Structures are given as structure tokens and as C-alpha cells.
Amino acid sequence: MGNNKLDIINFSKIFDMFGEEAAKDTLKDVNDGKISEKTLEKYLYDDESKEEYAERLKKEYEDFE
């Protein structure tokens, strides 16, 4: 795998909200420098914080460990 500039939490949030194609396109845009991850986060986390989303995601997948 290459060095992605979009962390897995943000990628997962985009995937959950908009689907695989949007997540992949956004990853490409961040890697290409078209949008910064910081800017993206301003719009992704209006209903819950990034930390709250990460914790919720962790709880959802506890059964898979």
C-alpha cells in the first residue's frame, strides 16, 4: 500500500456516509492535494466528533475481534 494522507477513521466515515466510490475519490483527492484532510474534517464531523465516531466504530466491531 502507498502512503495515504487520509487516515482510516476519516475514510471510514466517508465510506459510511457516501459509499465506496466517494471514499475512494476523496482519498485520491486528498493524496493529490486537491483538498486537505483538515478541511475535510470540518465538514465530516458536525453531528459527532471524530473521537466519538472512532469510539462508536470500535464498539460496532468488537464482536469481530
mmCIF file of the N, C-alpha and C atoms, coordinates in Angstrom:
data_MODEL
# 
_entry.id   MODEL 
# 
loop_
_atom_site.group_PDB 
_atom_site.id 
_atom_site.type_symbol 
_atom_site.label_atom_id 
_atom_site.label_alt_id 
_atom_site.label_comp_id 
_atom_site.label_asym_id 
_atom_site.label_entity_id 
_atom_site.label_seq_id 
_atom_site.pdbx_PDB_ins_code 
_atom_site.Cartn_x 
_atom_site.Cartn_y 
_atom_site.Cartn_z 
_atom_site.occupancy 
_atom_site.B_iso_or_equiv 
_atom_site.pdbx_formal_charge 
_atom_site.auth_seq_id 
_atom_site.auth_comp_id 
_atom_site.auth_asym_id 
_atom_site.auth_atom_id 
_atom_site.pdbx_PDB_model_num 
ATOM 1   N N  . MET A 1 1  ? 0.828   -1.186  0.000  1.00 0.00 ? 1  MET A N  1 
ATOM 2   C CA . MET A 1 1  ? 0.000   0.000   0.000  1.00 0.00 ? 1  MET A CA 1 
ATOM 3   C C  . MET A 1 1  ? 0.871   1.247   0.000  1.00 0.00 ? 1  MET A C  1 
ATOM 4   N N  . GLY A 1 2  ? 0.372   2.294   -0.596 1.00 0.00 ? 2  GLY A N  1 
ATOM 5   C CA . GLY A 1 2  ? 1.097   3.548   -0.627 1.00 0.00 ? 2  GLY A CA 1 
ATOM 6   C C  . GLY A 1 2  ? 0.876   4.337   0.649  1.00 0.00 ? 2  GLY A C  1 
ATOM 7   N N  . ASN A 1 3  ? 1.491   5.479   0.699  1.00 0.00 ? 3  ASN A N  1 
ATOM 8   C CA . ASN A 1 3  ? 1.314   6.359   1.853  1.00 0.00 ? 3  ASN A CA 1 
ATOM 9   C C  . ASN A 1 3  ? 0.109   7.252   1.612  1.00 0.00 ? 3  ASN A C  1 
ATOM 10  N N  . ASN A 1 4  ? -0.975  6.962   2.308  1.00 0.00 ? 4  ASN A N  1 
ATOM 11  C CA . ASN A 1 4  ? -2.186  7.752   2.165  1.00 0.00 ? 4  ASN A CA 1 
ATOM 12  C C  . ASN A 1 4  ? -2.181  8.909   3.143  1.00 0.00 ? 4  ASN A C  1 
ATOM 13  N N  . LYS A 1 5  ? -2.691  10.045  2.687  1.00 0.00 ? 5  LYS A N  1 
ATOM 14  C CA . LYS A 1 5  ? -2.756  11.239  3.517  1.00 0.00 ? 5  LYS A CA 1 
ATOM 15  C C  . LYS A 1 5  ? -4.093  11.342  4.253  1.00 0.00 ? 5  LYS A C  1 
ATOM 16  N N  . LEU A 1 6  ? -4.974  10.383  4.028  1.00 0.00 ? 6  LEU A N  1 
ATOM 17  C CA . LEU A 1 6  ? -6.290  10.346  4.672  1.00 0.00 ? 6  LEU A CA 1 
ATOM 18  C C  . LEU A 1 6  ? -6.296  9.187   5.649  1.00 0.00 ? 6  LEU A C  1 
ATOM 19  N N  . ASP A 1 7  ? -6.543  9.476   6.927  1.00 0.00 ? 7  ASP A N  1 
ATOM 20  C CA . ASP A 1 7  ? -6.492  8.387   7.901  1.00 0.00 ? 7  ASP A CA 1 
ATOM 21  C C  . ASP A 1 7  ? -7.726  7.485   7.808  1.00 0.00 ? 7  ASP A C  1 
ATOM 22  N N  . ILE A 1 8  ? -7.629  6.320   8.412  1.00 0.00 ? 8  ILE A N  1 
ATOM 23  C CA . ILE A 1 8  ? -8.667  5.297   8.286  1.00 0.00 ? 8  ILE A CA 1 
ATOM 24  C C  . ILE A 1 8  ? -9.993  5.732   8.902  1.00 0.00 ? 8  ILE A C  1 
ATOM 25  N N  . ILE A 1 9  ? -9.957  6.536   9.942  1.00 0.00 ? 9  ILE A N  1 
ATOM 26  C CA . ILE A 1 9  ? -11.199 6.990   10.578 1.00 0.00 ? 9  ILE A CA 1 
ATOM 27  C C  . ILE A 1 9  ? -11.977 7.876   9.611  1.00 0.00 ? 9  ILE A C  1 
ATOM 28  N N  . ASN A 1 10 ? -11.292 8.825   8.984  1.00 0.00 ? 10 ASN A N  1 
ATOM 29  C CA . ASN A 1 10 ? -11.965 9.700   8.021  1.00 0.00 ? 10 ASN A CA 1 
ATOM 30  C C  . ASN A 1 10 ? -12.439 8.916   6.801  1.00 0.00 ? 10 ASN A C  1 
ATOM 31  N N  . PHE A 1 11 ? -11.614 7.994   6.318  1.00 0.00 ? 11 PHE A N  1 
ATOM 32  C CA . PHE A 1 11 ? -12.016 7.168   5.180  1.00 0.00 ? 11 PHE A CA 1 
ATOM 33  C C  . PHE A 1 11 ? -13.275 6.378   5.531  1.00 0.00 ? 11 PHE A C  1 
ATOM 34  N N  . SER A 1 12 ? -13.314 5.792   6.715  1.00 0.00 ? 12 SER A N  1 
ATOM 35  C CA . SER A 1 12 ? -14.473 5.005   7.146  1.00 0.00 ? 12 SER A CA 1 
ATOM 36  C C  . SER A 1 12 ? -15.726 5.863   7.248  1.00 0.00 ? 12 SER A C  1 
ATOM 37  N N  . LYS A 1 13 ? -15.576 7.068   7.763  1.00 0.00 ? 13 LYS A N  1 
ATOM 38  C CA . LYS A 1 13 ? -16.721 7.977   7.892  1.00 0.00 ? 13 LYS A CA 1 
ATOM 39  C C  . LYS A 1 13 ? -17.293 8.306   6.514  1.00 0.00 ? 13 LYS A C  1 
ATOM 40  N N  . ILE A 1 14 ? -16.433 8.619   5.557  1.00 0.00 ? 14 ILE A N  1 
ATOM 41  C CA . ILE A 1 14 ? -16.894 8.917   4.199  1.00 0.00 ? 14 ILE A CA 1 
ATOM 42  C C  . ILE A 1 14 ? -17.546 7.682   3.589  1.00 0.00 ? 14 ILE A C  1 
ATOM 43  N N  . PHE A 1 15 ? -16.932 6.524   3.785  1.00 0.00 ? 15 PHE A N  1 
ATOM 44  C CA . PHE A 1 15 ? -17.480 5.263   3.273  1.00 0.00 ? 15 PHE A CA 1 
ATOM 45  C C  . PHE A 1 15 ? -18.870 5.025   3.858  1.00 0.00 ? 15 PHE A C  1 
ATOM 46  N N  . ASP A 1 16 ? -19.033 5.211   5.167  1.00 0.00 ? 16 ASP A N  1 
ATOM 47  C CA . ASP A 1 16 ? -20.332 5.007   5.824  1.00 0.00 ? 16 ASP A CA 1 
ATOM 48  C C  . ASP A 1 16 ? -21.388 5.977   5.318  1.00 0.00 ? 16 ASP A C  1 
ATOM 49  N N  . MET A 1 17 ? -20.992 7.224   5.101  1.00 0.00 ? 17 MET A N  1 
ATOM 50  C CA . MET A 1 17 ? -21.948 8.255   4.711  1.00 0.00 ? 17 MET A CA 1 
ATOM 51  C C  . MET A 1 17 ? -22.294 8.231   3.222  1.00 0.00 ? 17 MET A C  1 
ATOM 52  N N  . PHE A 1 18 ? -21.290 7.966   2.371  1.00 0.00 ? 18 PHE A N  1 
ATOM 53  C CA . PHE A 1 18 ? -21.478 8.165   0.939  1.00 0.00 ? 18 PHE A CA 1 
ATOM 54  C C  . PHE A 1 18 ? -21.154 6.962   0.064  1.00 0.00 ? 18 PHE A C  1 
ATOM 55  N N  . GLY A 1 19 ? -20.554 5.926   0.636  1.00 0.00 ? 19 GLY A N  1 
ATOM 56  C CA . GLY A 1 19 ? -20.251 4.728   -0.132 1.00 0.00 ? 19 GLY A CA 1 
ATOM 57  C C  . GLY A 1 19 ? -18.807 4.632   -0.594 1.00 0.00 ? 19 GLY A C  1 
ATOM 58  N N  . GLU A 1 20 ? -18.526 3.479   -1.197 1.00 0.00 ? 20 GLU A N  1 
ATOM 59  C CA . GLU A 1 20 ? -17.152 3.141   -1.583 1.00 0.00 ? 20 GLU A CA 1 
ATOM 60  C C  . GLU A 1 20 ? -16.563 4.085   -2.625 1.00 0.00 ? 20 GLU A C  1 
ATOM 61  N N  . GLU A 1 21 ? -17.326 4.387   -3.651 1.00 0.00 ? 21 GLU A N  1 
ATOM 62  C CA . GLU A 1 21 ? -16.795 5.232   -4.728 1.00 0.00 ? 21 GLU A CA 1 
ATOM 63  C C  . GLU A 1 21 ? -16.414 6.621   -4.212 1.00 0.00 ? 21 GLU A C  1 
ATOM 64  N N  . ALA A 1 22 ? -17.274 7.204   -3.388 1.00 0.00 ? 22 ALA A N  1 
ATOM 65  C CA . ALA A 1 22 ? -16.978 8.525   -2.827 1.00 0.00 ? 22 ALA A CA 1 
ATOM 66  C C  . ALA A 1 22 ? -15.753 8.481   -1.923 1.00 0.00 ? 22 ALA A C  1 
ATOM 67  N N  . ALA A 1 23 ? -15.627 7.420   -1.137 1.00 0.00 ? 23 ALA A N  1 
ATOM 68  C CA . ALA A 1 23 ? -14.468 7.291   -0.248 1.00 0.00 ? 23 ALA A CA 1 
ATOM 69  C C  . ALA A 1 23 ? -13.180 7.181   -1.052 1.00 0.00 ? 23 ALA A C  1 
ATOM 70  N N  . LYS A 1 24 ? -13.200 6.383   -2.103 1.00 0.00 ? 24 LYS A N  1 
ATOM 71  C CA . LYS A 1 24 ? -12.010 6.231   -2.945 1.00 0.00 ? 24 LYS A CA 1 
ATOM 72  C C  . LYS A 1 24 ? -11.670 7.537   -3.663 1.00 0.00 ? 24 LYS A C  1 
ATOM 73  N N  . ASP A 1 25 ? -12.687 8.223   -4.182 1.00 0.00 ? 25 ASP A N  1 
ATOM 74  C CA . ASP A 1 25 ? -12.458 9.500   -4.867 1.00 0.00 ? 25 ASP A CA 1 
ATOM 75  C C  . ASP A 1 25 ? -11.884 10.542  -3.907 1.00 0.00 ? 25 ASP A C  1 
ATOM 76  N N  . THR A 1 26 ? -12.410 10.579  -2.687 1.00 0.00 ? 26 THR A N  1 
ATOM 77  C CA . THR A 1 26 ? -11.921 11.530  -1.695 1.00 0.00 ? 26 THR A CA 1 
ATOM 78  C C  . THR A 1 26 ? -10.491 11.208  -1.293 1.00 0.00 ? 26 THR A C  1 
ATOM 79  N N  . LEU A 1 27 ? -10.188 9.931   -1.118 1.00 0.00 ? 27 LEU A N  1 
ATOM 80  C CA . LEU A 1 27 ? -8.816  9.518   -0.813 1.00 0.00 ? 27 LEU A CA 1 
ATOM 81  C C  . LEU A 1 27 ? -7.870  10.000  -1.906 1.00 0.00 ? 27 LEU A C  1 
ATOM 82  N N  . LYS A 1 28 ? -8.262  9.828   -3.154 1.00 0.00 ? 28 LYS A N  1 
ATOM 83  C CA . LYS A 1 28 ? -7.433  10.280  -4.276 1.00 0.00 ? 28 LYS A CA 1 
ATOM 84  C C  . LYS A 1 28 ? -7.257  11.800  -4.241 1.00 0.00 ? 28 LYS A C  1 
ATOM 85  N N  . ASP A 1 29 ? -8.347  12.526  -3.981 1.00 0.00 ? 29 ASP A N  1 
ATOM 86  C CA . ASP A 1 29 ? -8.269  13.991  -3.929 1.00 0.00 ? 29 ASP A CA 1 
ATOM 87  C C  . ASP A 1 29 ? -7.347  14.475  -2.811 1.00 0.00 ? 29 ASP A C  1 
ATOM 88  N N  . VAL A 1 30 ? -7.412  13.829  -1.646 1.00 0.00 ? 30 VAL A N  1 
ATOM 89  C CA . VAL A 1 30 ? -6.528  14.204  -0.537 1.00 0.00 ? 30 VAL A CA 1 
ATOM 90  C C  . VAL A 1 30 ? -5.083  13.886  -0.903 1.00 0.00 ? 30 VAL A C  1 
ATOM 91  N N  . ASN A 1 31 ? -4.852  12.701  -1.448 1.00 0.00 ? 31 ASN A N  1 
ATOM 92  C CA . ASN A 1 31 ? -3.488  12.317  -1.833 1.00 0.00 ? 31 ASN A CA 1 
ATOM 93  C C  . ASN A 1 31 ? -2.926  13.232  -2.920 1.00 0.00 ? 31 ASN A C  1 
ATOM 94  N N  . ASP A 1 32 ? -3.793  13.707  -3.822 1.00 0.00 ? 32 ASP A N  1 
ATOM 95  C CA . ASP A 1 32 ? -3.361  14.597  -4.903 1.00 0.00 ? 32 ASP A CA 1 
ATOM 96  C C  . ASP A 1 32 ? -3.238  16.057  -4.457 1.00 0.00 ? 32 ASP A C  1 
ATOM 97  N N  . GLY A 1 33 ? -3.637  16.349  -3.227 1.00 0.00 ? 33 GLY A N  1 
ATOM 98  C CA . GLY A 1 33 ? -3.537  17.709  -2.708 1.00 0.00 ? 33 GLY A CA 1 
ATOM 99  C C  . GLY A 1 33 ? -4.677  18.620  -3.112 1.00 0.00 ? 33 GLY A C  1 
ATOM 100 N N  . LYS A 1 34 ? -5.761  18.072  -3.645 1.00 0.00 ? 34 LYS A N  1 
ATOM 101 C CA . LYS A 1 34 ? -6.901  18.893  -4.055 1.00 0.00 ? 34 LYS A CA 1 
ATOM 102 C C  . LYS A 1 34 ? -7.706  19.399  -2.861 1.00 0.00 ? 34 LYS A C  1 
ATOM 103 N N  . ILE A 1 35 ? -7.664  18.653  -1.759 1.00 0.00 ? 35 ILE A N  1 
ATOM 104 C CA . ILE A 1 35 ? -8.330  19.051  -0.519 1.00 0.00 ? 35 ILE A CA 1 
ATOM 105 C C  . ILE A 1 35 ? -7.480  18.549  0.642  1.00 0.00 ? 35 ILE A C  1 
ATOM 106 N N  . SER A 1 36 ? -7.440  19.318  1.700  1.00 0.00 ? 36 SER A N  1 
ATOM 107 C CA . SER A 1 36 ? -6.662  18.870  2.864  1.00 0.00 ? 36 SER A CA 1 
ATOM 108 C C  . SER A 1 36 ? -7.560  18.049  3.786  1.00 0.00 ? 36 SER A C  1 
ATOM 109 N N  . GLU A 1 37 ? -6.931  17.176  4.535  1.00 0.00 ? 37 GLU A N  1 
ATOM 110 C CA . GLU A 1 37 ? -7.692  16.366  5.485  1.00 0.00 ? 37 GLU A CA 1 
ATOM 111 C C  . GLU A 1 37 ? -8.321  17.264  6.556  1.00 0.00 ? 37 GLU A C  1 
ATOM 112 N N  . LYS A 1 38 ? -7.631  18.312  6.933  1.00 0.00 ? 38 LYS A N  1 
ATOM 113 C CA . LYS A 1 38 ? -8.147  19.245  7.941  1.00 0.00 ? 38 LYS A CA 1 
ATOM 114 C C  . LYS A 1 38 ? -9.442  19.903  7.458  1.00 0.00 ? 38 LYS A C  1 
ATOM 115 N N  . THR A 1 39 ? -9.467  20.333  6.213  1.00 0.00 ? 39 THR A N  1 
ATOM 116 C CA . THR A 1 39 ? -10.674 20.931  5.642  1.00 0.00 ? 39 THR A CA 1 
ATOM 117 C C  . THR A 1 39 ? -11.799 19.911  5.583  1.00 0.00 ? 39 THR A C  1 
ATOM 118 N N  . LEU A 1 40 ? -11.482 18.728  5.161  1.00 0.00 ? 40 LEU A N  1 
ATOM 119 C CA . LEU A 1 40 ? -12.461 17.649  5.075  1.00 0.00 ? 40 LEU A CA 1 
ATOM 120 C C  . LEU A 1 40 ? -13.099 17.376  6.432  1.00 0.00 ? 40 LEU A C  1 
ATOM 121 N N  . GLU A 1 41 ? -12.284 17.340  7.473  1.00 0.00 ? 41 GLU A N  1 
ATOM 122 C CA . GLU A 1 41 ? -12.784 17.053  8.822  1.00 0.00 ? 41 GLU A CA 1 
ATOM 123 C C  . GLU A 1 41 ? -13.765 18.114  9.311  1.00 0.00 ? 41 GLU A C  1 
ATOM 124 N N  . LYS A 1 42 ? -13.609 19.364  8.874  1.00 0.00 ? 42 LYS A N  1 
ATOM 125 C CA . LYS A 1 42 ? -14.541 20.419  9.285  1.00 0.00 ? 42 LYS A CA 1 
ATOM 126 C C  . LYS A 1 42 ? -15.964 20.087  8.865  1.00 0.00 ? 42 LYS A C  1 
ATOM 127 N N  . TYR A 1 43 ? -16.121 19.413  7.744  1.00 0.00 ? 43 TYR A N  1 
ATOM 128 C CA . TYR A 1 43 ? -17.445 19.121  7.223  1.00 0.00 ? 43 TYR A CA 1 
ATOM 129 C C  . TYR A 1 43 ? -17.938 17.717  7.567  1.00 0.00 ? 43 TYR A C  1 
ATOM 130 N N  . LEU A 1 44 ? -17.036 16.823  7.900  1.00 0.00 ? 44 LEU A N  1 
ATOM 131 C CA . LEU A 1 44 ? -17.424 15.446  8.219  1.00 0.00 ? 44 LEU A CA 1 
ATOM 132 C C  . LEU A 1 44 ? -18.026 15.296  9.608  1.00 0.00 ? 44 LEU A C  1 
ATOM 133 N N  . TYR A 1 45 ? -17.562 16.078  10.538 1.00 0.00 ? 45 TYR A N  1 
ATOM 134 C CA . TYR A 1 45 ? -17.910 15.843  11.936 1.00 0.00 ? 45 TYR A CA 1 
ATOM 135 C C  . TYR A 1 45 ? -18.757 16.967  12.506 1.00 0.00 ? 45 TYR A C  1 
ATOM 136 N N  . ASP A 1 46 ? -19.960 17.133  11.976 1.00 0.00 ? 46 ASP A N  1 
ATOM 137 C CA . ASP A 1 46 ? -20.854 18.132  12.539 1.00 0.00 ? 46 ASP A CA 1 
ATOM 138 C C  . ASP A 1 46 ? -21.860 17.501  13.496 1.00 0.00 ? 46 ASP A C  1 
ATOM 139 N N  . ASP A 1 47 ? -22.115 16.206  13.362 1.00 0.00 ? 47 ASP A N  1 
ATOM 140 C CA . ASP A 1 47 ? -23.069 15.534  14.239 1.00 0.00 ? 47 ASP A CA 1 
ATOM 141 C C  . ASP A 1 47 ? -22.400 14.834  15.418 1.00 0.00 ? 47 ASP A C  1 
ATOM 142 N N  . GLU A 1 48 ? -21.144 14.495  15.277 1.00 0.00 ? 48 GLU A N  1 
ATOM 143 C CA . GLU A 1 48 ? -20.354 13.888  16.351 1.00 0.00 ? 48 GLU A CA 1 
ATOM 144 C C  . GLU A 1 48 ? -18.886 14.184  16.078 1.00 0.00 ? 48 GLU A C  1 
ATOM 145 N N  . SER A 1 49 ? -18.080 14.173  17.136 1.00 0.00 ? 49 SER A N  1 
ATOM 146 C CA . SER A 1 49 ? -16.653 14.440  16.954 1.00 0.00 ? 49 SER A CA 1 
ATOM 147 C C  . SER A 1 49 ? -15.970 13.230  16.320 1.00 0.00 ? 49 SER A C  1 
ATOM 148 N N  . LYS A 1 50 ? -14.779 13.460  15.824 1.00 0.00 ? 50 LYS A N  1 
ATOM 149 C CA . LYS A 1 50 ? -14.003 12.363  15.245 1.00 0.00 ? 50 LYS A CA 1 
ATOM 150 C C  . LYS A 1 50 ? -13.748 11.287  16.295 1.00 0.00 ? 50 LYS A C  1 
ATOM 151 N N  . GLU A 1 51 ? -13.471 11.708  17.514 1.00 0.00 ? 51 GLU A N  1 
ATOM 152 C CA . GLU A 1 51 ? -13.209 10.763  18.601 1.00 0.00 ? 51 GLU A CA 1 
ATOM 153 C C  . GLU A 1 51 ? -14.455 9.949   18.933 1.00 0.00 ? 51 GLU A C  1 
ATOM 154 N N  . GLU A 1 52 ? -15.618 10.609  18.949 1.00 0.00 ? 52 GLU A N  1 
ATOM 155 C CA . GLU A 1 52 ? -16.880 9.900   19.214 1.00 0.00 ? 52 GLU A CA 1 
ATOM 156 C C  . GLU A 1 52 ? -17.174 8.897   18.106 1.00 0.00 ? 52 GLU A C  1 
ATOM 157 N N  . TYR A 1 53 ? -16.939 9.292   16.867 1.00 0.00 ? 53 TYR A N  1 
ATOM 158 C CA . TYR A 1 53 ? -17.157 8.377   15.747 1.00 0.00 ? 53 TYR A CA 1 
ATOM 159 C C  . TYR A 1 53 ? -16.222 7.175   15.845 1.00 0.00 ? 53 TYR A C  1 
ATOM 160 N N  . ALA A 1 54 ? -14.960 7.411   16.156 1.00 0.00 ? 54 ALA A N  1 
ATOM 161 C CA . ALA A 1 54 ? -13.988 6.321   16.267 1.00 0.00 ? 54 ALA A CA 1 
ATOM 162 C C  . ALA A 1 54 ? -14.390 5.349   17.373 1.00 0.00 ? 54 ALA A C  1 
ATOM 163 N N  . GLU A 1 55 ? -14.850 5.875   18.485 1.00 0.00 ? 55 GLU A N  1 
ATOM 164 C CA . GLU A 1 55 ? -15.279 5.018   19.599 1.00 0.00 ? 55 GLU A CA 1 
ATOM 165 C C  . GLU A 1 55 ? -16.517 4.204   19.210 1.00 0.00 ? 55 GLU A C  1 
ATOM 166 N N  . ARG A 1 56 ? -17.470 4.848   18.539 1.00 0.00 ? 56 ARG A N  1 
ATOM 167 C CA . ARG A 1 56 ? -18.672 4.137   18.084 1.00 0.00 ? 56 ARG A CA 1 
ATOM 168 C C  . ARG A 1 56 ? -18.302 3.040   17.095 1.00 0.00 ? 56 ARG A C  1 
ATOM 169 N N  . LEU A 1 57 ? -17.396 3.339   16.198 1.00 0.00 ? 57 LEU A N  1 
ATOM 170 C CA . LEU A 1 57 ? -16.943 2.360   15.214 1.00 0.00 ? 57 LEU A CA 1 
ATOM 171 C C  . LEU A 1 57 ? -16.269 1.177   15.903 1.00 0.00 ? 57 LEU A C  1 
ATOM 172 N N  . LYS A 1 58 ? -15.449 1.474   16.884 1.00 0.00 ? 58 LYS A N  1 
ATOM 173 C CA . LYS A 1 58 ? -14.766 0.416   17.636 1.00 0.00 ? 58 LYS A CA 1 
ATOM 174 C C  . LYS A 1 58 ? -15.782 -0.497  18.325 1.00 0.00 ? 58 LYS A C  1 
ATOM 175 N N  . LYS A 1 59 ? -16.806 0.086   18.946 1.00 0.00 ? 59 LYS A N  1 
ATOM 176 C CA . LYS A 1 59 ? -17.833 -0.701  19.631 1.00 0.00 ? 59 LYS A CA 1 
ATOM 177 C C  . LYS A 1 59 ? -18.619 -1.564  18.649 1.00 0.00 ? 59 LYS A C  1 
ATOM 178 N N  . GLU A 1 60 ? -18.894 -1.038  17.464 1.00 0.00 ? 60 GLU A N  1 
ATOM 179 C CA . GLU A 1 60 ? -19.644 -1.791  16.460 1.00 0.00 ? 60 GLU A CA 1 
ATOM 180 C C  . GLU A 1 60 ? -18.904 -3.039  16.010 1.00 0.00 ? 60 GLU A C  1 
ATOM 181 N N  . TYR A 1 61 ? -17.581 -2.991  16.033 1.00 0.00 ? 61 TYR A N  1 
ATOM 182 C CA . TYR A 1 61 ? -16.787 -4.108  15.525 1.00 0.00 ? 61 TYR A CA 1 
ATOM 183 C C  . TYR A 1 61 ? -16.136 -4.950  16.616 1.00 0.00 ? 61 TYR A C  1 
ATOM 184 N N  . GLU A 1 62 ? -16.524 -4.740  17.881 1.00 0.00 ? 62 GLU A N  1 
ATOM 185 C CA . GLU A 1 62 ? -15.971 -5.542  18.975 1.00 0.00 ? 62 GLU A CA 1 
ATOM 186 C C  . GLU A 1 62 ? -16.243 -7.032  18.795 1.00 0.00 ? 62 GLU A C  1 
ATOM 187 N N  . ASP A 1 63 ? -17.384 -7.383  18.248 1.00 0.00 ? 63 ASP A N  1 
ATOM 188 C CA . ASP A 1 63 ? -17.748 -8.792  18.059 1.00 0.00 ? 63 ASP A CA 1 
ATOM 189 C C  . ASP A 1 63 ? -16.865 -9.502  17.043 1.00 0.00 ? 63 ASP A C  1 
ATOM 190 N N  . PHE A 1 64 ? -16.171 -8.749  16.203 1.00 0.00 ? 64 PHE A N  1 
ATOM 191 C CA . PHE A 1 64 ? -15.346 -9.350  15.158 1.00 0.00 ? 64 PHE A CA 1 
ATOM 192 C C  . PHE A 1 64 ? -13.933 -9.660  15.620 1.00 0.00 ? 64 PHE A C  1 
ATOM 193 N N  . GLU A 1 65 ? -13.575 -9.216  16.815 1.00 0.00 ? 65 GLU A N  1 
ATOM 194 C CA . GLU A 1 65 ? -12.209 -9.424  17.314 1.00 0.00 ? 65 GLU A CA 1 
ATOM 195 C C  . GLU A 1 65 ? -12.001 -10.839 17.777 1.00 0.00 ? 65 GLU A C  1 
# 
